[in-house]
Amino acid sequence: MYSDGVLQDVCFNVEIPVPEKAARQMIIDLAARKLDEIYEANILPDPNLSTCFWPTPCIHKTHCHTGAVPSGKYGFVRVDQIGS
């Protein structure tokens, strides 16, 4: 359908190059540091404006930042249960 021109107004293709090795390693190191901070945290972190409120508000923001215990009641799913 794309080659027929039917979907060209709604579908598009974007080529995203893989970062070079140094940039890739910087991203991996940043992710590792953030995971270490999360693991060692003993208080609830401040809301993250880029993922909690923008571009659309996260449906879990109220529960995350009020200290509510994550549960199925609030729509949370344990990571080890995904795909099973």
mmCIF file of the N, C-alpha and C atoms, coordinates in Angstrom:
data_MODEL
# 
_entry.id   MODEL 
# 
loop_
_atom_site.group_PDB 
_atom_site.id 
_atom_site.type_symbol 
_atom_site.label_atom_id 
_atom_site.label_alt_id 
_atom_site.label_comp_id 
_atom_site.label_asym_id 
_atom_site.label_entity_id 
_atom_site.label_seq_id 
_atom_site.pdbx_PDB_ins_code 
_atom_site.Cartn_x 
_atom_site.Cartn_y 
_atom_site.Cartn_z 
_atom_site.occupancy 
_atom_site.B_iso_or_equiv 
_atom_site.pdbx_formal_charge 
_atom_site.auth_seq_id 
_atom_site.auth_comp_id 
_atom_site.auth_asym_id 
_atom_site.auth_atom_id 
_atom_site.pdbx_PDB_model_num 
ATOM 1   N N  . MET A 1 1  ? 0.827  -1.190  0.000  1.00 0.00 ? 1  MET A N  1 
ATOM 2   C CA . MET A 1 1  ? 0.000  0.000   0.000  1.00 0.00 ? 1  MET A CA 1 
ATOM 3   C C  . MET A 1 1  ? 0.871  1.253   0.000  1.00 0.00 ? 1  MET A C  1 
ATOM 4   N N  . TYR A 1 2  ? 2.022  1.194   0.661  1.00 0.00 ? 2  TYR A N  1 
ATOM 5   C CA . TYR A 1 2  ? 2.891  2.364   0.679  1.00 0.00 ? 2  TYR A CA 1 
ATOM 6   C C  . TYR A 1 2  ? 3.386  2.680   -0.736 1.00 0.00 ? 2  TYR A C  1 
ATOM 7   N N  . SER A 1 3  ? 3.803  1.636   -1.465 1.00 0.00 ? 3  SER A N  1 
ATOM 8   C CA . SER A 1 3  ? 4.312  1.874   -2.826 1.00 0.00 ? 3  SER A CA 1 
ATOM 9   C C  . SER A 1 3  ? 3.207  2.338   -3.768 1.00 0.00 ? 3  SER A C  1 
ATOM 10  N N  . ASP A 1 4  ? 1.958  2.023   -3.446 1.00 0.00 ? 4  ASP A N  1 
ATOM 11  C CA . ASP A 1 4  ? 0.830  2.491   -4.249 1.00 0.00 ? 4  ASP A CA 1 
ATOM 12  C C  . ASP A 1 4  ? 0.487  3.948   -3.970 1.00 0.00 ? 4  ASP A C  1 
ATOM 13  N N  . GLY A 1 5  ? 1.087  4.537   -2.938 1.00 0.00 ? 5  GLY A N  1 
ATOM 14  C CA . GLY A 1 5  ? 0.822  5.924   -2.609 1.00 0.00 ? 5  GLY A CA 1 
ATOM 15  C C  . GLY A 1 5  ? -0.356 6.120   -1.665 1.00 0.00 ? 5  GLY A C  1 
ATOM 16  N N  . VAL A 1 6  ? -0.941 5.009   -1.189 1.00 0.00 ? 6  VAL A N  1 
ATOM 17  C CA . VAL A 1 6  ? -2.117 5.118   -0.324 1.00 0.00 ? 6  VAL A CA 1 
ATOM 18  C C  . VAL A 1 6  ? -1.743 5.627   1.073  1.00 0.00 ? 6  VAL A C  1 
ATOM 19  N N  . LEU A 1 7  ? -0.593 5.195   1.578  1.00 0.00 ? 7  LEU A N  1 
ATOM 20  C CA . LEU A 1 7  ? -0.233 5.526   2.956  1.00 0.00 ? 7  LEU A CA 1 
ATOM 21  C C  . LEU A 1 7  ? 0.842  6.602   3.083  1.00 0.00 ? 7  LEU A C  1 
ATOM 22  N N  . GLN A 1 8  ? 1.238  7.219   2.007  1.00 0.00 ? 8  GLN A N  1 
ATOM 23  C CA . GLN A 1 8  ? 2.344  8.169   2.076  1.00 0.00 ? 8  GLN A CA 1 
ATOM 24  C C  . GLN A 1 8  ? 2.060  9.377   2.964  1.00 0.00 ? 8  GLN A C  1 
ATOM 25  N N  . ASP A 1 9  ? 0.803  9.691   3.200  1.00 0.00 ? 9  ASP A N  1 
ATOM 26  C CA . ASP A 1 9  ? 0.471  10.823  4.073  1.00 0.00 ? 9  ASP A CA 1 
ATOM 27  C C  . ASP A 1 9  ? 0.592  10.463  5.550  1.00 0.00 ? 9  ASP A C  1 
ATOM 28  N N  . VAL A 1 10 ? 0.522  9.183   5.878  1.00 0.00 ? 10 VAL A N  1 
ATOM 29  C CA . VAL A 1 10 ? 0.529  8.793   7.289  1.00 0.00 ? 10 VAL A CA 1 
ATOM 30  C C  . VAL A 1 10 ? 1.720  7.923   7.682  1.00 0.00 ? 10 VAL A C  1 
ATOM 31  N N  . CYS A 1 11 ? 2.435  7.358   6.725  1.00 0.00 ? 11 CYS A N  1 
ATOM 32  C CA . CYS A 1 11 ? 3.595  6.516   7.017  1.00 0.00 ? 11 CYS A CA 1 
ATOM 33  C C  . CYS A 1 11 ? 4.857  7.185   6.497  1.00 0.00 ? 11 CYS A C  1 
ATOM 34  N N  . PHE A 1 12 ? 5.937  7.002   7.222  1.00 0.00 ? 12 PHE A N  1 
ATOM 35  C CA . PHE A 1 12 ? 7.203  7.546   6.768  1.00 0.00 ? 12 PHE A CA 1 
ATOM 36  C C  . PHE A 1 12 ? 8.323  6.661   7.290  1.00 0.00 ? 12 PHE A C  1 
ATOM 37  N N  . ASN A 1 13 ? 9.483  6.828   6.741  1.00 0.00 ? 13 ASN A N  1 
ATOM 38  C CA . ASN A 1 13 ? 10.644 6.034   7.087  1.00 0.00 ? 13 ASN A CA 1 
ATOM 39  C C  . ASN A 1 13 ? 11.751 6.982   7.532  1.00 0.00 ? 13 ASN A C  1 
ATOM 40  N N  . VAL A 1 14 ? 12.356 6.687   8.656  1.00 0.00 ? 14 VAL A N  1 
ATOM 41  C CA . VAL A 1 14 ? 13.438 7.511   9.168  1.00 0.00 ? 14 VAL A CA 1 
ATOM 42  C C  . VAL A 1 14 ? 14.646 6.614   9.406  1.00 0.00 ? 14 VAL A C  1 
ATOM 43  N N  . GLU A 1 15 ? 15.753 6.954   8.823  1.00 0.00 ? 15 GLU A N  1 
ATOM 44  C CA . GLU A 1 15 ? 16.993 6.217   9.024  1.00 0.00 ? 15 GLU A CA 1 
ATOM 45  C C  . GLU A 1 15 ? 17.715 6.826   10.226 1.00 0.00 ? 15 GLU A C  1 
ATOM 46  N N  . ILE A 1 16 ? 17.968 6.003   11.231 1.00 0.00 ? 16 ILE A N  1 
ATOM 47  C CA . ILE A 1 16 ? 18.691 6.467   12.414 1.00 0.00 ? 16 ILE A CA 1 
ATOM 48  C C  . ILE A 1 16 ? 19.992 5.677   12.491 1.00 0.00 ? 16 ILE A C  1 
ATOM 49  N N  . PRO A 1 17 ? 21.113 6.338   12.261 1.00 0.00 ? 17 PRO A N  1 
ATOM 50  C CA . PRO A 1 17 ? 22.386 5.621   12.271 1.00 0.00 ? 17 PRO A CA 1 
ATOM 51  C C  . PRO A 1 17 ? 22.762 5.172   13.691 1.00 0.00 ? 17 PRO A C  1 
ATOM 52  N N  . VAL A 1 18 ? 23.426 4.036   13.780 1.00 0.00 ? 18 VAL A N  1 
ATOM 53  C CA . VAL A 1 18 ? 23.918 3.546   15.067 1.00 0.00 ? 18 VAL A CA 1 
ATOM 54  C C  . VAL A 1 18 ? 25.055 4.468   15.493 1.00 0.00 ? 18 VAL A C  1 
ATOM 55  N N  . PRO A 1 19 ? 25.056 4.910   16.754 1.00 0.00 ? 19 PRO A N  1 
ATOM 56  C CA . PRO A 1 19 ? 26.131 5.798   17.205 1.00 0.00 ? 19 PRO A CA 1 
ATOM 57  C C  . PRO A 1 19 ? 27.499 5.122   17.101 1.00 0.00 ? 19 PRO A C  1 
ATOM 58  N N  . GLU A 1 20 ? 28.524 5.928   16.915 1.00 0.00 ? 20 GLU A N  1 
ATOM 59  C CA . GLU A 1 20 ? 29.880 5.369   16.870 1.00 0.00 ? 20 GLU A CA 1 
ATOM 60  C C  . GLU A 1 20 ? 30.219 4.751   18.230 1.00 0.00 ? 20 GLU A C  1 
ATOM 61  N N  . LYS A 1 21 ? 31.275 3.969   18.276 1.00 0.00 ? 21 LYS A N  1 
ATOM 62  C CA . LYS A 1 21 ? 31.607 3.194   19.470 1.00 0.00 ? 21 LYS A CA 1 
ATOM 63  C C  . LYS A 1 21 ? 31.771 4.070   20.719 1.00 0.00 ? 21 LYS A C  1 
ATOM 64  N N  . ALA A 1 22 ? 32.424 5.214   20.612 1.00 0.00 ? 22 ALA A N  1 
ATOM 65  C CA . ALA A 1 22 ? 32.636 6.087   21.776 1.00 0.00 ? 22 ALA A CA 1 
ATOM 66  C C  . ALA A 1 22 ? 31.312 6.640   22.292 1.00 0.00 ? 22 ALA A C  1 
ATOM 67  N N  . ALA A 1 23 ? 30.438 7.070   21.382 1.00 0.00 ? 23 ALA A N  1 
ATOM 68  C CA . ALA A 1 23 ? 29.129 7.603   21.784 1.00 0.00 ? 23 ALA A CA 1 
ATOM 69  C C  . ALA A 1 23 ? 28.275 6.495   22.402 1.00 0.00 ? 23 ALA A C  1 
ATOM 70  N N  . ARG A 1 24 ? 28.341 5.304   21.812 1.00 0.00 ? 24 ARG A N  1 
ATOM 71  C CA . ARG A 1 24 ? 27.585 4.171   22.329 1.00 0.00 ? 24 ARG A CA 1 
ATOM 72  C C  . ARG A 1 24 ? 28.031 3.840   23.759 1.00 0.00 ? 24 ARG A C  1 
ATOM 73  N N  . GLN A 1 25 ? 29.342 3.848   23.993 1.00 0.00 ? 25 GLN A N  1 
ATOM 74  C CA . GLN A 1 25 ? 29.871 3.548   25.321 1.00 0.00 ? 25 GLN A CA 1 
ATOM 75  C C  . GLN A 1 25 ? 29.451 4.616   26.322 1.00 0.00 ? 25 GLN A C  1 
ATOM 76  N N  . MET A 1 26 ? 29.423 5.898   25.896 1.00 0.00 ? 26 MET A N  1 
ATOM 77  C CA . MET A 1 26 ? 28.986 6.970   26.783 1.00 0.00 ? 26 MET A CA 1 
ATOM 78  C C  . MET A 1 26 ? 27.525 6.748   27.207 1.00 0.00 ? 26 MET A C  1 
ATOM 79  N N  . ILE A 1 27 ? 26.684 6.326   26.266 1.00 0.00 ? 27 ILE A N  1 
ATOM 80  C CA . ILE A 1 27 ? 25.274 6.067   26.570 1.00 0.00 ? 27 ILE A CA 1 
ATOM 81  C C  . ILE A 1 27 ? 25.141 4.890   27.542 1.00 0.00 ? 27 ILE A C  1 
ATOM 82  N N  . ILE A 1 28 ? 25.915 3.844   27.326 1.00 0.00 ? 28 ILE A N  1 
ATOM 83  C CA . ILE A 1 28 ? 25.878 2.676   28.211 1.00 0.00 ? 28 ILE A CA 1 
ATOM 84  C C  . ILE A 1 28 ? 26.338 3.062   29.610 1.00 0.00 ? 28 ILE A C  1 
ATOM 85  N N  . ASP A 1 29 ? 27.405 3.853   29.700 1.00 0.00 ? 29 ASP A N  1 
ATOM 86  C CA . ASP A 1 29 ? 27.907 4.294   31.013 1.00 0.00 ? 29 ASP A CA 1 
ATOM 87  C C  . ASP A 1 29 ? 26.881 5.163   31.737 1.00 0.00 ? 29 ASP A C  1 
ATOM 88  N N  . LEU A 1 30 ? 26.224 6.054   31.000 1.00 0.00 ? 30 LEU A N  1 
ATOM 89  C CA . LEU A 1 30 ? 25.190 6.911   31.589 1.00 0.00 ? 30 LEU A CA 1 
ATOM 90  C C  . LEU A 1 30 ? 24.044 6.059   32.130 1.00 0.00 ? 30 LEU A C  1 
ATOM 91  N N  . ALA A 1 31 ? 23.606 5.091   31.336 1.00 0.00 ? 31 ALA A N  1 
ATOM 92  C CA . ALA A 1 31 ? 22.527 4.212   31.778 1.00 0.00 ? 31 ALA A CA 1 
ATOM 93  C C  . ALA A 1 31 ? 22.936 3.429   33.024 1.00 0.00 ? 31 ALA A C  1 
ATOM 94  N N  . ALA A 1 32 ? 24.161 2.952   33.060 1.00 0.00 ? 32 ALA A N  1 
ATOM 95  C CA . ALA A 1 32 ? 24.642 2.193   34.223 1.00 0.00 ? 32 ALA A CA 1 
ATOM 96  C C  . ALA A 1 32 ? 24.659 3.071   35.472 1.00 0.00 ? 32 ALA A C  1 
ATOM 97  N N  . ARG A 1 33 ? 25.121 4.329   35.337 1.00 0.00 ? 33 ARG A N  1 
ATOM 98  C CA . ARG A 1 33 ? 25.140 5.238   36.494 1.00 0.00 ? 33 ARG A CA 1 
ATOM 99  C C  . ARG A 1 33 ? 23.728 5.517   36.988 1.00 0.00 ? 33 ARG A C  1 
ATOM 100 N N  . LYS A 1 34 ? 22.793 5.730   36.056 1.00 0.00 ? 34 LYS A N  1 
ATOM 101 C CA . LYS A 1 34 ? 21.410 6.000   36.451 1.00 0.00 ? 34 LYS A CA 1 
ATOM 102 C C  . LYS A 1 34 ? 20.797 4.783   37.146 1.00 0.00 ? 34 LYS A C  1 
ATOM 103 N N  . LEU A 1 35 ? 21.075 3.589   36.645 1.00 0.00 ? 35 LEU A N  1 
ATOM 104 C CA . LEU A 1 35 ? 20.559 2.383   37.289 1.00 0.00 ? 35 LEU A CA 1 
ATOM 105 C C  . LEU A 1 35 ? 21.143 2.219   38.690 1.00 0.00 ? 35 LEU A C  1 
ATOM 106 N N  . ASP A 1 36 ? 22.438 2.536   38.853 1.00 0.00 ? 36 ASP A N  1 
ATOM 107 C CA . ASP A 1 36 ? 23.049 2.475   40.183 1.00 0.00 ? 36 ASP A CA 1 
ATOM 108 C C  . ASP A 1 36 ? 22.372 3.457   41.133 1.00 0.00 ? 36 ASP A C  1 
ATOM 109 N N  . GLU A 1 37 ? 22.073 4.672   40.647 1.00 0.00 ? 37 GLU A N  1 
ATOM 110 C CA . GLU A 1 37 ? 21.398 5.670   41.479 1.00 0.00 ? 37 GLU A CA 1 
ATOM 111 C C  . GLU A 1 37 ? 20.008 5.182   41.897 1.00 0.00 ? 37 GLU A C  1 
ATOM 112 N N  . ILE A 1 38 ? 19.290 4.579   40.967 1.00 0.00 ? 38 ILE A N  1 
ATOM 113 C CA . ILE A 1 38 ? 17.957 4.064   41.276 1.00 0.00 ? 38 ILE A CA 1 
ATOM 114 C C  . ILE A 1 38 ? 18.056 2.946   42.309 1.00 0.00 ? 38 ILE A C  1 
ATOM 115 N N  . TYR A 1 39 ? 19.013 2.051   42.122 1.00 0.00 ? 39 TYR A N  1 
ATOM 116 C CA . TYR A 1 39 ? 19.172 0.911   43.026 1.00 0.00 ? 39 TYR A CA 1 
ATOM 117 C C  . TYR A 1 39 ? 19.507 1.374   44.442 1.00 0.00 ? 39 TYR A C  1 
ATOM 118 N N  . GLU A 1 40 ? 20.323 2.419   44.556 1.00 0.00 ? 40 GLU A N  1 
ATOM 119 C CA . GLU A 1 40 ? 20.783 2.889   45.864 1.00 0.00 ? 40 GLU A CA 1 
ATOM 120 C C  . GLU A 1 40 ? 19.829 3.893   46.503 1.00 0.00 ? 40 GLU A C  1 
ATOM 121 N N  . ALA A 1 41 ? 18.812 4.350   45.780 1.00 0.00 ? 41 ALA A N  1 
ATOM 122 C CA . ALA A 1 41 ? 17.900 5.376   46.304 1.00 0.00 ? 41 ALA A CA 1 
ATOM 123 C C  . ALA A 1 41 ? 17.091 4.839   47.482 1.00 0.00 ? 41 ALA A C  1 
ATOM 124 N N  . ASN A 1 42 ? 16.921 5.671   48.477 1.00 0.00 ? 42 ASN A N  1 
ATOM 125 C CA . ASN A 1 42 ? 16.075 5.300   49.608 1.00 0.00 ? 42 ASN A CA 1 
ATOM 126 C C  . ASN A 1 42 ? 14.938 6.302   49.809 1.00 0.00 ? 42 ASN A C  1 
ATOM 127 N N  . ILE A 1 43 ? 14.815 7.252   48.865 1.00 0.00 ? 43 ILE A N  1 
ATOM 128 C CA . ILE A 1 43 ? 13.697 8.191   48.867 1.00 0.00 ? 43 ILE A CA 1 
ATOM 129 C C  . ILE A 1 43 ? 13.108 8.239   47.464 1.00 0.00 ? 43 ILE A C  1 
ATOM 130 N N  . LEU A 1 44 ? 11.887 8.682   47.355 1.00 0.00 ? 44 LEU A N  1 
ATOM 131 C CA . LEU A 1 44 ? 11.224 8.810   46.065 1.00 0.00 ? 44 LEU A CA 1 
ATOM 132 C C  . LEU A 1 44 ? 11.844 9.959   45.292 1.00 0.00 ? 44 LEU A C  1 
ATOM 133 N N  . PRO A 1 45 ? 12.286 9.738   44.046 1.00 0.00 ? 45 PRO A N  1 
ATOM 134 C CA . PRO A 1 45 ? 12.913 10.824  43.285 1.00 0.00 ? 45 PRO A CA 1 
ATOM 135 C C  . PRO A 1 45 ? 11.894 11.859  42.832 1.00 0.00 ? 45 PRO A C  1 
ATOM 136 N N  . ASP A 1 46 ? 12.393 13.024  42.452 1.00 0.00 ? 46 ASP A N  1 
ATOM 137 C CA . ASP A 1 46 ? 11.531 14.059  41.890 1.00 0.00 ? 46 ASP A CA 1 
ATOM 138 C C  . ASP A 1 46 ? 10.958 13.567  40.561 1.00 0.00 ? 46 ASP A C  1 
ATOM 139 N N  . PRO A 1 47 ? 9.785  14.079  40.181 1.00 0.00 ? 47 PRO A N  1 
ATOM 140 C CA . PRO A 1 47 ? 9.227  13.709  38.877 1.00 0.00 ? 47 PRO A CA 1 
ATOM 141 C C  . PRO A 1 47 ? 10.174 14.106  37.744 1.00 0.00 ? 47 PRO A C  1 
ATOM 142 N N  . ASN A 1 48 ? 10.204 13.318  36.698 1.00 0.00 ? 48 ASN A N  1 
ATOM 143 C CA . ASN A 1 48 ? 11.024 13.602  35.530 1.00 0.00 ? 48 ASN A CA 1 
ATOM 144 C C  . ASN A 1 48 ? 10.121 14.229  34.479 1.00 0.00 ? 48 ASN A C  1 
ATOM 145 N N  . LEU A 1 49 ? 10.267 15.518  34.257 1.00 0.00 ? 49 LEU A N  1 
ATOM 146 C CA . LEU A 1 49 ? 9.348  16.247  33.376 1.00 0.00 ? 49 LEU A CA 1 
ATOM 147 C C  . LEU A 1 49 ? 9.343  15.718  31.952 1.00 0.00 ? 49 LEU A C  1 
ATOM 148 N N  . SER A 1 50 ? 10.460 15.205  31.478 1.00 0.00 ? 50 SER A N  1 
ATOM 149 C CA . SER A 1 50 ? 10.504 14.762  30.086 1.00 0.00 ? 50 SER A CA 1 
ATOM 150 C C  . SER A 1 50 ? 9.778  13.439  29.860 1.00 0.00 ? 50 SER A C  1 
ATOM 151 N N  . THR A 1 51 ? 9.582  12.645  30.890 1.00 0.00 ? 51 THR A N  1 
ATOM 152 C CA . THR A 1 51 ? 8.891  11.371  30.688 1.00 0.00 ? 51 THR A CA 1 
ATOM 153 C C  . THR A 1 51 ? 7.595  11.260  31.475 1.00 0.00 ? 51 THR A C  1 
ATOM 154 N N  . CYS A 1 52 ? 7.426  12.045  32.502 1.00 0.00 ? 52 CYS A N  1 
ATOM 155 C CA . CYS A 1 52 ? 6.206  11.971  33.309 1.00 0.00 ? 52 CYS A CA 1 
ATOM 156 C C  . CYS A 1 52 ? 5.096  12.879  32.769 1.00 0.00 ? 52 CYS A C  1 
ATOM 157 N N  . PHE A 1 53 ? 5.468  14.013  32.177 1.00 0.00 ? 53 PHE A N  1 
ATOM 158 C CA . PHE A 1 53 ? 4.480  15.013  31.806 1.00 0.00 ? 53 PHE A CA 1 
ATOM 159 C C  . PHE A 1 53 ? 4.501  15.426  30.337 1.00 0.00 ? 53 PHE A C  1 
ATOM 160 N N  . TRP A 1 54 ? 5.544  15.035  29.580 1.00 0.00 ? 54 TRP A N  1 
ATOM 161 C CA . TRP A 1 54 ? 5.667  15.473  28.212 1.00 0.00 ? 54 TRP A CA 1 
ATOM 162 C C  . TRP A 1 54 ? 6.203  14.357  27.356 1.00 0.00 ? 54 TRP A C  1 
ATOM 163 N N  . PRO A 1 55 ? 5.778  14.127  26.170 1.00 0.00 ? 55 PRO A N  1 
ATOM 164 C CA . PRO A 1 55 ? 4.842  14.931  25.390 1.00 0.00 ? 55 PRO A CA 1 
ATOM 165 C C  . PRO A 1 55 ? 3.388  14.702  25.791 1.00 0.00 ? 55 PRO A C  1 
ATOM 166 N N  . THR A 1 56 ? 3.106  13.585  26.424 1.00 0.00 ? 56 THR A N  1 
ATOM 167 C CA . THR A 1 56 ? 1.772  13.370  26.982 1.00 0.00 ? 56 THR A CA 1 
ATOM 168 C C  . THR A 1 56 ? 1.947  12.905  28.413 1.00 0.00 ? 56 THR A C  1 
ATOM 169 N N  . PRO A 1 57 ? 1.058  13.281  29.311 1.00 0.00 ? 57 PRO A N  1 
ATOM 170 C CA . PRO A 1 57 ? 1.194  12.875  30.701 1.00 0.00 ? 57 PRO A CA 1 
ATOM 171 C C  . PRO A 1 57 ? 1.125  11.354  30.847 1.00 0.00 ? 57 PRO A C  1 
ATOM 172 N N  . CYS A 1 58 ? 2.024  10.795  31.630 1.00 0.00 ? 58 CYS A N  1 
ATOM 173 C CA . CYS A 1 58 ? 2.038  9.361   31.906 1.00 0.00 ? 58 CYS A CA 1 
ATOM 174 C C  . CYS A 1 58 ? 0.843  9.026   32.797 1.00 0.00 ? 58 CYS A C  1 
ATOM 175 N N  . ILE A 1 59 ? 0.183  7.924   32.502 1.00 0.00 ? 59 ILE A N  1 
ATOM 176 C CA . ILE A 1 59 ? -0.987 7.555   33.300 1.00 0.00 ? 59 ILE A CA 1 
ATOM 177 C C  . ILE A 1 59 ? -0.604 7.123   34.713 1.00 0.00 ? 59 ILE A C  1 
ATOM 178 N N  . HIS A 1 60 ? 0.674  6.843   34.957 1.00 0.00 ? 60 HIS A N  1 
ATOM 179 C CA . HIS A 1 60 ? 1.116  6.386   36.273 1.00 0.00 ? 60 HIS A CA 1 
ATOM 180 C C  . HIS A 1 60 ? 1.724  7.498   37.128 1.00 0.00 ? 60 HIS A C  1 
ATOM 181 N N  . LYS A 1 61 ? 1.807  8.730   36.597 1.00 0.00 ? 61 LYS A N  1 
ATOM 182 C CA . LYS A 1 61 ? 2.529  9.789   37.329 1.00 0.00 ? 61 LYS A CA 1 
ATOM 183 C C  . LYS A 1 61 ? 1.947  10.057  38.711 1.00 0.00 ? 61 LYS A C  1 
ATOM 184 N N  . THR A 1 62 ? 0.640  9.986   38.836 1.00 0.00 ? 62 THR A N  1 
ATOM 185 C CA . THR A 1 62 ? 0.012  10.236  40.127 1.00 0.00 ? 62 THR A CA 1 
ATOM 186 C C  . THR A 1 62 ? 0.433  9.195   41.150 1.00 0.00 ? 62 THR A C  1 
ATOM 187 N N  . HIS A 1 63 ? 0.480  7.964   40.737 1.00 0.00 ? 63 HIS A N  1 
ATOM 188 C CA . HIS A 1 63 ? 0.818  6.885   41.660 1.00 0.00 ? 63 HIS A CA 1 
ATOM 189 C C  . HIS A 1 63 ? 2.309  6.861   41.970 1.00 0.00 ? 63 HIS A C  1 
ATOM 190 N N  . CYS A 1 64 ? 3.135  7.116   40.973 1.00 0.00 ? 64 CYS A N  1 
ATOM 191 C CA . CYS A 1 64 ? 4.584  7.105   41.188 1.00 0.00 ? 64 CYS A CA 1 
ATOM 192 C C  . CYS A 1 64 ? 5.016  8.161   42.198 1.00 0.00 ? 64 CYS A C  1 
ATOM 193 N N  . HIS A 1 65 ? 4.484  9.351   42.069 1.00 0.00 ? 65 HIS A N  1 
ATOM 194 C CA . HIS A 1 65 ? 4.995  10.478  42.849 1.00 0.00 ? 65 HIS A CA 1 
ATOM 195 C C  . HIS A 1 65 ? 4.160  10.797  44.088 1.00 0.00 ? 65 HIS A C  1 
ATOM 196 N N  . THR A 1 66 ? 3.291  9.880   44.474 1.00 0.00 ? 66 THR A N  1 
ATOM 197 C CA . THR A 1 66 ? 2.586  10.033  45.744 1.00 0.00 ? 66 THR A CA 1 
ATOM 198 C C  . THR A 1 66 ? 3.031  8.971   46.731 1.00 0.00 ? 66 THR A C  1 
ATOM 199 N N  . GLY A 1 67 ? 3.940  8.108   46.288 1.00 0.00 ? 67 GLY A N  1 
ATOM 200 C CA . GLY A 1 67 ? 4.428  7.058   47.172 1.00 0.00 ? 67 GLY A CA 1 
ATOM 201 C C  . GLY A 1 67 ? 3.517  5.846   47.206 1.00 0.00 ? 67 GLY A C  1 
ATOM 202 N N  . ALA A 1 68 ? 2.532  5.775   46.318 1.00 0.00 ? 68 ALA A N  1 
ATOM 203 C CA . ALA A 1 68 ? 1.643  4.616   46.272 1.00 0.00 ? 68 ALA A CA 1 
ATOM 204 C C  . ALA A 1 68 ? 2.453  3.383   45.887 1.00 0.00 ? 68 ALA A C  1 
ATOM 205 N N  . VAL A 1 69 ? 2.149  2.278   46.525 1.00 0.00 ? 69 VAL A N  1 
ATOM 206 C CA . VAL A 1 69 ? 2.855  1.044   46.232 1.00 0.00 ? 69 VAL A CA 1 
ATOM 207 C C  . VAL A 1 69 ? 2.418  0.547   44.857 1.00 0.00 ? 69 VAL A C  1 
ATOM 208 N N  . PRO A 1 70 ? 3.368  0.279   43.956 1.00 0.00 ? 70 PRO A N  1 
ATOM 209 C CA . PRO A 1 70 ? 2.988  -0.215  42.634 1.00 0.00 ? 70 PRO A CA 1 
ATOM 210 C C  . PRO A 1 70 ? 2.216  -1.531  42.751 1.00 0.00 ? 70 PRO A C  1 
ATOM 211 N N  . SER A 1 71 ? 1.102  -1.598  42.092 1.00 0.00 ? 71 SER A N  1 
ATOM 212 C CA . SER A 1 71 ? 0.309  -2.825  42.113 1.00 0.00 ? 71 SER A CA 1 
ATOM 213 C C  . SER A 1 71 ? -0.557 -2.863  40.862 1.00 0.00 ? 71 SER A C  1 
ATOM 214 N N  . GLY A 1 72 ? -1.161 -4.005  40.634 1.00 0.00 ? 72 GLY A N  1 
ATOM 215 C CA . GLY A 1 72 ? -2.061 -4.142  39.502 1.00 0.00 ? 72 GLY A CA 1 
ATOM 216 C C  . GLY A 1 72 ? -3.223 -3.181  39.580 1.00 0.00 ? 72 GLY A C  1 
ATOM 217 N N  . LYS A 1 73 ? -3.572 -2.752  40.805 1.00 0.00 ? 73 LYS A N  1 
ATOM 218 C CA . LYS A 1 73 ? -4.661 -1.788  40.984 1.00 0.00 ? 73 LYS A CA 1 
ATOM 219 C C  . LYS A 1 73 ? -4.391 -0.498  40.225 1.00 0.00 ? 73 LYS A C  1 
ATOM 220 N N  . TYR A 1 74 ? -3.114 -0.114  40.150 1.00 0.00 ? 74 TYR A N  1 
ATOM 221 C CA . TYR A 1 74 ? -2.747 1.126   39.471 1.00 0.00 ? 74 TYR A CA 1 
ATOM 222 C C  . TYR A 1 74 ? -2.255 0.899   38.049 1.00 0.00 ? 74 TYR A C  1 
ATOM 223 N N  . GLY A 1 75 ? -2.300 -0.335  37.558 1.00 0.00 ? 75 GLY A N  1 
ATOM 224 C CA . GLY A 1 75 ? -1.884 -0.619  36.194 1.00 0.00 ? 75 GLY A CA 1 
ATOM 225 C C  . GLY A 1 75 ? -0.439 -1.065  36.061 1.00 0.00 ? 75 GLY A C  1 
ATOM 226 N N  . PHE A 1 76 ? 0.260  -1.210  37.174 1.00 0.00 ? 76 PHE A N  1 
ATOM 227 C CA . PHE A 1 76 ? 1.640  -1.666  37.102 1.00 0.00 ? 76 PHE A CA 1 
ATOM 228 C C  . PHE A 1 76 ? 1.679  -3.168  36.871 1.00 0.00 ? 76 PHE A C  1 
ATOM 229 N N  . VAL A 1 77 ? 2.663  -3.612  36.106 1.00 0.00 ? 77 VAL A N  1 
ATOM 230 C CA . VAL A 1 77 ? 2.864  -5.035  35.847 1.00 0.00 ? 77 VAL A CA 1 
ATOM 231 C C  . VAL A 1 77 ? 4.303  -5.356  36.200 1.00 0.00 ? 77 VAL A C  1 
ATOM 232 N N  . ARG A 1 78 ? 4.516  -6.421  36.977 1.00 0.00 ? 78 ARG A N  1 
ATOM 233 C CA . ARG A 1 78 ? 5.875  -6.806  37.330 1.00 0.00 ? 78 ARG A CA 1 
ATOM 234 C C  . ARG A 1 78 ? 6.638  -7.171  36.061 1.00 0.00 ? 78 ARG A C  1 
ATOM 235 N N  . VAL A 1 79 ? 7.894  -6.747  35.976 1.00 0.00 ? 79 VAL A N  1 
ATOM 236 C CA . VAL A 1 79 ? 8.690  -6.972  34.792 1.00 0.00 ? 79 VAL A CA 1 
ATOM 237 C C  . VAL A 1 79 ? 8.840  -8.458  34.510 1.00 0.00 ? 79 VAL A C  1 
ATOM 238 N N  . ASP A 1 80 ? 8.984  -9.281  35.544 1.00 0.00 ? 80 ASP A N  1 
ATOM 239 C CA . ASP A 1 80 ? 9.161  -10.720 35.331 1.00 0.00 ? 80 ASP A CA 1 
ATOM 240 C C  . ASP A 1 80 ? 7.882  -11.406 34.865 1.00 0.00 ? 80 ASP A C  1 
ATOM 241 N N  . GLN A 1 81 ? 6.771  -10.691 34.834 1.00 0.00 ? 81 GLN A N  1 
ATOM 242 C CA . GLN A 1 81 ? 5.506  -11.275 34.367 1.00 0.00 ? 81 GLN A CA 1 
ATOM 243 C C  . GLN A 1 81 ? 5.176  -10.879 32.930 1.00 0.00 ? 81 GLN A C  1 
ATOM 244 N N  . ILE A 1 82 ? 5.959  -9.994  32.357 1.00 0.00 ? 82 ILE A N  1 
ATOM 245 C CA . ILE A 1 82 ? 5.698  -9.537  30.989 1.00 0.00 ? 82 ILE A CA 1 
ATOM 246 C C  . ILE A 1 82 ? 6.060  -10.661 30.028 1.00 0.00 ? 82 ILE A C  1 
ATOM 247 N N  . GLY A 1 83 ? 5.141  -10.961 29.144 1.00 0.00 ? 83 GLY A N  1 
ATOM 248 C CA . GLY A 1 83 ? 5.382  -11.978 28.137 1.00 0.00 ? 83 GLY A CA 1 
ATOM 249 C C  . GLY A 1 83 ? 5.089  -13.386 28.592 1.00 0.00 ? 83 GLY A C  1 
ATOM 250 N N  . SER A 1 84 ? 4.681  -13.569 29.846 1.00 0.00 ? 84 SER A N  1 
ATOM 251 C CA . SER A 1 84 ? 4.376  -14.931 30.296 1.00 0.00 ? 84 SER A CA 1 
ATOM 252 C C  . SER A 1 84 ? 2.898  -15.209 30.290 1.00 0.00 ? 84 SER A C  1 
# 
